[in-house]
Amino acid sequence: MAFAAIFVPNFIVQAVLRAEASLRERALAIIQGVAPIWSGVAANEAAMKAGIQPGMTKSQVEQFCGIEIRHRSLGHEKSAHAALLDLGWSVSPRIEDTAVDTVVVDLTGLNSLLGPDEDIAAQILRCAVAVGLAVNVAVAPKIDVAILAARGFAGLTVIPEGAEAKRLGQLPVSVLSPSIEVLETLENWGIYTCEALAALPVLQLSERLGQEGVRLHELACGQSVRSLVLAEPEIHFEEGMELEDSVEELEPLSFLLARLLNQLCARLVTRSLAACAIRVRFELDPAFNVETQENEFSLRSDDCRRKPTPKIYDRVLTLPVAMRDSKMLLNLLRLHLQSDPPSAPILKIVLAADAARPRFSQGELYLPSSPDPEKLELTVARLASLVGDAHVGSPELMDTHRPDEFRMRRFVSTGDRPEIRRGRGNATAIRQDEVISQEPRELGKSANPRNAFRVFRPALRVSVELQMGCPTRVCVRGICGQVVAASGPWRSSGDWWREDGWQTDEWDLEIVFALSAGMRTDSVNRPQRESTLRASEHSGSERGVYRIFYDSIRQDWFLRGMYD
């Protein structure tokens, strides 16, 4: 049995550096508090060498040259802690959330999968770099020994069984996290290392320091044994950034979004997950709503009617397939923001990912290859930014009797839909002059019961001659034809409570068009396809089956389409 403790040294500073990687090579001091009472709480090694100490006021820190000052961000610390948990779950499902800067991973049973303990610890170090953290990893047979070694030794440490007291003896007593009073007492006794503390008699130590002295002695000897308190995994990934200056342009915003997306995708990779949706939340500058009053005598009624600018920008980028490519997600976000930009400068950015299992697809041997879903989504997004979201997608018929009623839904490649690959689906795309599946009405021997219907959009205006209420002659765009068979009428109506209600009488007609030399019925707004033409027995004529309807609201006749 072995446990790996992962410790993030100087956690407050690393949480800020994870959000601003450009500060890693500079002296950095973190302050907190409320203006004007600001005090330093942490600093990196470069700032400590320059003389910065925790507890200094902001004015004292500003006296040092070349020191970068940042405010403590609880949002950054929350994201860094979540990334630390994801780092632990990338190795084992059994981890303990020990502290905000420490987690413990149970390595039991992982050697057959990931190799020896040293290789597992090295893998944790590599994954930590990917999520933007610099950590210490210690492997030991006991939980508390691994925690103390991770907090006391830098880099990778492996403590074999039986050597706990010897390795921990090199550490200072402060690594045991004693109270201030106990630490002062031990220093007065001249006890500075764990080895010196472990050499004291436990009975006399208990008489002078109580139960805390016994606990510290047990930790210093490496004899503390306890069970792992398992943490519940959360499928929630969020990264945020608070900006000191508002951002108004897309290019600097894209630079910040790229950094957050890289962190999100790195966390998704550690959990073997992908994003099926990206949630974008911007906190906008409220001062942008205040407009300078050039004329103080302006009408107040106009100002009252003007809608205030929202302070929060919330959008959801839904993905057709789960993906975790940060560059692809950035391009999609850029296109989305170009078509629907925020209405004010941005002060805070929050990106969240809805996690899903990664997409695994296997091509069929006898089916044509479908386009790559990621590239297809990027192409669709570019088209949507040009023509609008409402004009890009896959048409879908509505569950209504209203003629020519459809809606646009998100396009999904048939190669990624299992019901279509198995032959259980029937996806029909509708465009102008596109074939849709529809059973024709019975017209006798000349009608094919499995013909397809070609819709003319918009419907063509026609002239109809009636005899005893039945169409006998139809003229469309200067071409006239004789009706040889008719079926109908079928009356349909609906939506009478709406302004765009309808009431039509439909007829299915078999028409023979008498054509002069060089004329074809292709001029009736349909593509030239020889297979759709029904040659008549007489030369100079063409026969076809069409549907016409009389619109009672517009008081006119129209040609809806033809049967192929």
C-alpha positions, -999 to 999 in steps of 0.1 A, spaced: 0 0 0 13 34 -10 1 70 -11 12 99 -31 8 134 -16 7 164 -40 16 198 -25 15 232 -42 41 254 -25 32 291 -21 -3 283 -33 -16 319 -32 12 331 -55 8 301 -78 -29 307 -82 -21 342 -96 8 330 -117 -15 304 -132 -37 332 -145 -8 355 -155 20 333 -168 40 364 -178 47 371 -141 66 339 -135 100 355 -142 93 387 -122 92 396 -85 55 393 -74 38 404 -42 2 395 -33 -18 419 -11 -53 417 4 -77 438 24 -99 468 18 -86 502 7 -67 519 21 -57 491 45 -39 467 22 -13 443 35 10 417 19 0 380 23 25 362 0 54 368 -24 74 347 -47 111 338 -43 123 368 -64 103 392 -43 114 376 -10 151 380 -21 144 417 -28 132 422 8 94 417 6 80 401 38 44 391 45 26 417 66 40 447 48 16 474 38 10 483 1 29 515 5 59 497 19 59 472 -10 56 500 -35 89 514 -23 108 484 -38 117 488 -74 106 462 -100 80 446 -77 47 435 -94 17 439 -71 -15 419 -75 -46 416 -53 -54 382 -39 -81 365 -60 -103 339 -44 -116 330 -79 -80 321 -90 -74 301 -59 -107 282 -64 -97 273 -100 -62 263 -89 -76 240 -63 -100 225 -88 -71 219 -111 -52 202 -82 -81 179 -76 -83 171 -114 -45 163 -112 -52 137 -85 -82 122 -103 -61 118 -134 -41 91 -116 -67 74 -93 -104 77 -84 -95 75 -47 -81 108 -36 -84 129 -4 -89 167 -4 -66 173 25 -62 211 22 -65 239 -4 -29 232 -14 -26 194 -8 -43 163 -20 -34 126 -14 -38 99 -40 -42 62 -32 -18 43 -54 -30 8 -44 -34 -15 -75 -19 11 -99 15 -5 -104 3 -31 -129 -13 -2 -150 11 27 -146 44 11 -135 63 15 -102 56 43 -77 85 65 -91 70 64 -126 36 74 -112 50 103 -93 69 115 -124 37 113 -144 20 135 -118 48 161 -121 44 162 -159 6 166 -157 10 193 -131 30 214 -156 2 210 -182 -24 224 -158 -2 253 -148 10 242 -113 45 236 -99 41 209 -72 60 186 -49 51 149 -50 60 125 -22 52 87 -21 51 69 12 34 39 28 15 62 53 -7 91 45 7 116 70 43 107 61 36 114 24 20 148 33 49 159 55 74 148 29 56 167 1 55 198 22 91 195 33 110 182 3 110 198 -32 104 179 -64 99 141 -63 104 121 -31 99 84 -25 101 70 11 103 32 14 86 14 43 107 15 75 126 46 66 99 71 76 115 84 108 149 88 92 137 108 62 113 130 82 140 137 108 157 161 84 126 184 83 120 214 106 94 212 133 73 239 116 63 214 89 42 196 115 20 227 117 21 231 155 3 260 172 22 292 178 25 286 215 38 250 211 63 261 184 77 288 207 80 263 235 99 238 213 123 265 201 129 276 237 138 239 244 162 239 214 140 215 194 142 226 157 140 193 137 117 164 137 146 141 146 151 161 178 114 160 186 112 122 180 140 117 205 120 132 234 102 108 258 65 108 248 53 106 285 71 138 296 61 155 264 25 147 271 28 162 306 41 195 293 24 199 259 -7 178 263 -23 158 235 -9 181 208 26 171 220 17 134 216 3 141 181 34 160 170 57 132 184 38 106 165 40 126 133 78 132 138 84 94 142 63 86 111 40 63 131 7 81 124 -18 58 107 -53 68 95 -77 61 67 -82 81 35 -111 105 35 -123 102 -1 -134 132 -20 -164 132 -43 -155 141 -79 -174 170 -95 -179 172 -132 -176 209 -133 -148 228 -150 -146 266 -147 -118 291 -152 -121 328 -145 -100 360 -147 -105 394 -132 -91 423 -153 -76 454 -139 -84 474 -171 -115 467 -192 -111 451 -226 -130 464 -256 -114 448 -286 -115 413 -299 -78 407 -303 -67 413 -267 -98 394 -255 -88 365 -277 -54 364 -260 -71 361 -226 -97 335 -238 -69 314 -253 -52 312 -219 -84 302 -201 -93 276 -228 -58 261 -225 -63 256 -188 -98 242 -193 -87 217 -219 -57 206 -198 -81 199 -169 -104 180 -192 -75 159 -205 -65 149 -170 -100 136 -164 -103 119 -198 -132 141 -207 -142 166 -234 -164 196 -236 -199 194 -252 -206 231 -244 -187 262 -234 -205 287 -212 -192 323 -215 -199 349 -188 -186 384 -190 -190 410 -163 -193 443 -181 -181 478 -171 -211 495 -154 -195 529 -160 -201 524 -197 -238 529 -192 -233 565 -179 -234 589 -208 -222 624 -206 -250 649 -208 -239 674 -233 -272 693 -230 -286 693 -194 -319 705 -209 -323 674 -230 -357 656 -228 -359 631 -200 -386 611 -218 -360 600 -244 -336 588 -216 -364 569 -200 -373 550 -232 -336 541 -238 -329 506 -225 -300 503 -201 -270 483 -212 -269 449 -194 -241 443 -169 -238 406 -175 -231 389 -208 -241 352 -208 -238 330 -238 -236 292 -244 -216 277 -272 -231 243 -279 -209 219 -297 -222 191 -320 -195 167 -307 -175 167 -276 -140 182 -282 -111 195 -262 -90 212 -288 -83 247 -273 -74 262 -307 -106 250 -323 -127 262 -294 -110 296 -296 -119 300 -332 -155 291 -325 -156 316 -297 -141 343 -318 -167 338 -345 -195 337 -319 -184 370 -304 -180 386 -338 -217 379 -346 -229 387 -311 -205 410 -293 -209 423 -257 -224 457 -254 -198 472 -230 -161 467 -221 -153 435 -202 -140 435 -166 -142 398 -157 -142 366 -177 -156 333 -166 -155 302 -189 -171 269 -179 -172 236 -198 -200 211 -197 -181 178 -196 -189 147 -217 -172 116 -228 -148 121 -257 -160 112 -292 -148 78 -305 -157 70 -341 -148 42 -364 -153 45 -401 -174 20 -421 -158 1 -449 -186 5 -475 -198 39 -464 -185 72 -477 -163 91 -452 -180 120 -435 -163 154 -429 -144 159 -397 -169 172 -371 -145 198 -357 -137 213 -391 -173 211 -401 -184 230 -370 -158 257 -377 -171 261 -413 -207 263 -401 -197 289 -375 -180 310 -402 -211 308 -424 -233 318 -394 -212 349 -387 -217 360 -423 -255 352 -428 -267 348 -392 -275 318 -371 -311 316 -383 -300 309 -419 -275 281 -413 -284 245 -403 -304 216 -413 -341 221 -422 -366 201 -403 -402 197 -411 -427 209 -384 -454 188 -369 -482 208 -385 -505 208 -415 -494 243 -425 -479 241 -461 -442 246 -465 -436 249 -427 -401 240 -415 -374 252 -391 -336 253 -390 -319 232 -365 -282 226 -358 -266 205 -385 -251 172 -374 -232 151 -399 -248 118 -406 -216 100 -399 -218 111 -363 -255 100 -358 -257 63 -349 -294 60 -358 -286 71 -394 -256 48 -397 -278 19 -386 -304 29 -411 -330 39 -386 -332 75 -394 -344 95 -424 -329 129 -425 -343 151 -452 -328 185 -461 -351 210 -478 -339 238 -501 -354 254 -531 -362 228 -557 -350 200 -534 -367 167 -533 -386 158 -501 -402 124 -494 -440 126 -498 -466 101 -510 -486 115 -540 -523 111 -541 -539 85 -562 -541 96 -599 -546 64 -617 -522 43 -637 -500 73 -646 -491 80 -610 -461 63 -593 -470 57 -556 -434 63 -545 -427 95 -564 -409 123 -548 -424 158 -546 -403 188 -557 -413 220 -539 -412 254 -557 -402 280 -532 -418 305 -534 -449 291 -550 -455 303 -586 -485 323 -596 -505 306 -623 -537 312 -644 -563 285 -642 -594 279 -664 -623 262 -646 -651 241 -660 -678 232 -636 -654 240 -607 -626 217 -620 -594 230 -635 -591 223 -673 -563 245 -684 -532 259 -666 -508 286 -677 -476 294 -659 -449 318 -671 -463 319 -706 -466 282 -711 -500 267 -712 -510 231 -707 -542 210 -709 -554 191 -678 -559 154 -687 -564 141 -651 -574 158 -619 -578 148 -583 -592 171 -556 -599 195 -542 -585 190 -506 -593 220 -484 -569 228 -455 -569 257 -431 -555 266 -398 -540 293 -375 -572 313 -378 -562 332 -346 -530 345 -362 -525 371 -388 -507 347 -411 -534 320 -411 -541 300 -442 -570 285 -462 -563 267 -494 -579 242 -519 -553 218 -534 -555 199 -566 -532 173 -581 -532 176 -619 -517 157 -648 -509 183 -674 -497 180 -710 -478 211 -721 -478 219 -758 -443 232 -765 -430 250 -796 -396 244 -810 -368 251 -785 -392 253 -755 -390 231 -724 -409 230 -692 -375 236 -674 -385 273 -674 -410 264 -647 -382 270 -622 -368 236 -618 -333 222 -627 -328 205 -660 -330 168 -653 -339 145 -681 -351 119 -655 -378 142 -643 -393 148 -677 -421 126 -689 -420 125 -726 -454 126 -742 -465 103 -770 -469 133 -793 -438 153 -803 -436 189 -791 -453 182 -758 -444 172 -723 -465 156 -696 -461 160 -658 -480 157 -625 -483 190 -606 -499 203 -575 -518 236 -576 -538 253 -549 -562 282 -546 -554 306 -518 -588 319 -504 -570 347 -485 -550 361 -514 -578 351 -539 -554 336 -565 -540 303 -578 -505 291 -572 -483 262 -583 -468 244 -553 -446 219 -570 -444 188 -592 -439 151 -588 -407 135 -601 
